[in-house]
Amino acid sequence: MSIGADTELSAPVIPPSVSKRHEESALRAFWQQFASSKLALTGLVVFGMIAVAAVLAPWIAPQNPYDLTQISIMDSRLAPGETSMDGYTYWLGTDDQGRDMVSAMLYGLRISLLVGVGSAVLACIFGSCLGLFAGYVGGWVESLIMRIVDLFLSFPAILVALMILAFLGNGVMNVVLAIIVVEWAYYSRAVRGTALVERQREYIEAAECLVLPPRRILFRHLMPNCLPPLIVIATMQVARAISLEATLSFLGLGVPITEPSLGLLIANGYQYMLSGRYWISFYPGVALLITIVSINLVGDHLRDILNPRNQR
């Protein structure tokens, strides 16, 4: 008698209703654990508000700060609360080009979140697939992949990103590509370590005895059990990607001036700090700080919840 698809079909099947109730119970328990931390819940709410404000920027911003027909150079460097010649009050002031700081920050948040979340997701997909493959296959394939990972982790991330952007030039996609190159190795190392442990479990041996395709074993059975550490790392890396993009833009090698992020807004007002026009850099810096701190609060609590050592 051969072991094949018929054997797999004869295995016990959990009723969908039972499986659904189990998933709902697990999600309810997870949410109760997460909501037990007021700091993490506050961080999630704050980040959600920031994300919604960034998405709705074209509708809620007082002006389009990059439409030349809506800005005037005569209104440049107005202090917070000062009124322009046409009677409009700029509650957070204007920058050196006469752009409303509230509008500029809302539009800058869009670019910062797009670069941070987009690069983190793509780096997570690429790095976790490599780490999963290395942990499952083992042998010289694992050694080769992990040596490449060690090579990428041995260089400072900002240095590698600067070298890539110096070669490729400014641009949102170039910044995303640079961040992917410097971040994928973190995901590979974490997933590979978890995959090595899960590789020895009975359910993987049973799947191999059933002669299931390797792709199904990797992504249907092994990958779901590698998600807890992956979720924590991905959350932290989003904040890291946003701060890295801001640093690159501040140095002039990030996003172009036509698509400014919070980092570029901070750089634009840096030269006016000593002259007392602090608001041009100060308010974008506060927005960047709040965004990163809110993400880190969520990531810290997720790490506490999903860490097996902390489970009773």
N, C-alpha and C positions, 0 to 999 in steps of 0.2 A: 504493500500500500504506500503510495507516494504522499508526501506532505506537501500540500499546495493550497490552492484557493479554497477547496472544499473543507479542509481542516479549519481554515480561518472562519468560514461561514458557520461551522458547527460550534464555535466558541460561544460561551454565555454572553447574552446581550442585555445590557442594562436598559430598562424601560425608559423612554424619553421623558416621561413625567417625573420619574425619580431623579434622573440626571439633571433636569431643569430645576427641581426643588433644591438639589444639592448645590448647584451653581448660585442660585438666588441666596441661599443661606450663607455661602462663603462670601459673596459680595456684601451681604448685610453685615457680616462679622468684620470684614475688612473695613467697611465704611465706619463702623462703630469704633474700631481701633484708631482709624485716622482722625475722626472727629473728636477723640478724647484729648487731642493736643490743640489748645487754642491758638498757639503760634502757627502750627501747620495749617489749620483751618483759615486763619487770617491771611497767611501767605497765599493760599489757593484763591481766596476771594479777591485779594488785591491783584494777583496776576490775571485772574479772569477779567477784572474790570479794565486792566491795562490792555489786554488782548482785544476786548470788545471795542475800547476806545480807538485802538490802532486800526481795526478793521473798518470802523465807521468814520474814520478821519475825513473822507471827502464830504460827509454829510453833517458832521458836528463841528468841524473846524470853522472858525470865524472867516477865514479866507484861505485861498490856495496860495501858499507862500512861494510857489514857484511859477505862478502866472504873472508875467510882467505887467499885465493890465490891472492887477489888483494891488500892487505894491508901489510905493513911492520912496525914492531915495531921500526926499525931504523929511521923512519920518524915521530916519535911521537913528539908532542908539537912543531911543526914547526910554526914560526910566519907567519902572513898573507903576501903573496907575496914571501915567501921563496921557493927556488927550492930544490927538493930532490936530492938524489944521482943519480937517473936515469934520471934526467933532467926535471921532471914534476914540474910545478909551482902550488903551492896551494894558491889560491888567498885569501882565508879566513883562511888559516892555517890548522893544523891538531890537533886532540885531543890526549889524553894520550896513545891511542892505535894505533896511526898512521893513523887514518881514515880522509879522506878529509871532512872538515866541511861543504862544499857546499852539498856534497852527503849525509852526515849524517842528515843535516837539511831537505833536500827534503824527505828522507825516514821517518824522524821523523814527518814531517807534515802529512804524510799519516796516521800514527797511531793516531795523535792528532785529525784530522778531522774525522776519522772513529769512534773513541770513542765519540767525541763531538756530531756529527750529528746523529749517530746511537742511542745513549742513549737519545738524545732529542726527536727524532721521536718516539721511543718506549714509553718513558714516556708520550709524548703527546697523543698517542693513548689510553694508559691505563687510564691516569688521566682524559682526556676529556670524555671518555665513562662513567666513574663513576660519574663525575660531571653532565653530561647530564641526566643520569638516576636519580640521586638524585634530580635535579631541576624539572624534569617532574613528578616523582612519588610523592615526598613530604612525609609528615608524618614521621613515625618512621624510615623509610628507609633513608630518607634525614638526619634526626638527627644522626643516627648511622654513616653514611658515613662522615658527616662533623665533628663529634667528632674524628674520626680516622684521618681526614685531619688536624685538630687542633693539635692532638698529634704529628704527623710527623713534622708539622711546628714549634712546640715548641722547638725542639732540633736543635742545630747547624748542618748544612749539613755536614761539614767536620768531625765532631765528629761521626756522624752516619756512614759515608762512611769509616772512619778508623776502626770502630768496625766491620763492615761487612767484610772488606778486611783482618783484623786480623784473622777473623774466616775462611774465604774462601781461603786466600792466594793470591799471585800475579797472574796476567793473564788479558788479554784484556777483555774477557767475564766477568770476575769477576768485573772489573772496570766498565764496562757498566751496570751490574746488580746493583752495589752500587749506581751509579749515578741515575739510574731509581728510586730506592727506595727513594732517597732524593729529587727528582724533581717532581714526579707525582702529589704531593699534590698541587703544584702551579697551574697546569692545572685544577685540579678538582674544586678548589675554584673559579677560573675565569669563567669557563664554567657554573658552577652551578648558579653563580650570573646572568649571561646573560640568562640562561634558565628560571630562575624564572620570569624575565621580559617578555620574549617571550611566556611563558606559558599562559599568560593572553591575548594574541592577538587573534583577530577574526579568523585568518586562522587556528589556532590550534583548536579552538572551532568548526570550520567548518569541519576540518578533523575528529574530534571525532564524530560529528553528522553523518558523512558519514560512521562511523564504520570502519575506516581504521585500519589496524593492528598497535599496539603500536610501533613495530620495524620500520615501514614505517614512522610513525609520528616523531619518534626520529631522524632518520638518513636522511630522505628525506625532511622534513619540518623544524624541529627544529635545527638540526645541522648546516645547511648552514648559518643561522642567528647568530650562535655563533662563526663563523670563524674569523671575524675581530679582536677581542681581542686575540683569540687563535694564530693568525699569529704573532702578536706582541710579545706575551709571548714566543712562540717557538723560534723566532729569538733571543731574549735576552737569553734564556736558552741555546742555542747552545754555545754562548760565555761563559756563566757561566760553562757549562759542560767541555769545553776545558780548562778553567782555573782551575777547580776543579781536572781534571785529571792530569794536570801539577803539581799541589800541591801534590797530592797523590804520583805521580811518584818521585817527588823531595824528599819526605819523605821516599821513599823506599818501599811503599806499593801499587804502581801502576802497570804499565806494566812491564814485565820481561826485563832483559837486552838484550835478544835476539830479542826483538821487541820494541826498544826504541822510545819514543816520545820526543817532545821538552822539556818536564819537566825533563825527565831522562838525556837528554843531558846537561841541565843546572846543574843538580846535579853532573854529572861526572866531570865538570870543576870547581866546587865550591872550591875544596881544593887547586886549583892552582891560585886562584884570588890574594892572597897576594904575590905570587912569581912573579907577573907581567904577567902571561899567561892568560890575561883577555878574549881573543877571544874564548876560549873553552866554556865559559858560556855566554859571551856577545852577540854573534851573534844569538844563539838559542833564547835568551831572547828577542832580538829585533824582530825576526820573530814571536814569540808568541805574543808580544805586538801589532804588526801591524795586526795580524790576529784578535785578540779580538777587537781592536779599529775599524777595518773596519766593523765587524759584528755589533758592537754597533751603529755605524753611520747609518747603514741601519735600525736597529731596532728603533732608536730614531725617524727617519723620518716617518717610518711606523706608529708609535704610534701617531704622529701628524696628519697624513692623515686619519687614521681609527678611530680617536676619534670623536664621534658624536658632542661633545661640540665645536670642532674646525671647523665644517662644517657650511658654510654660507647658 
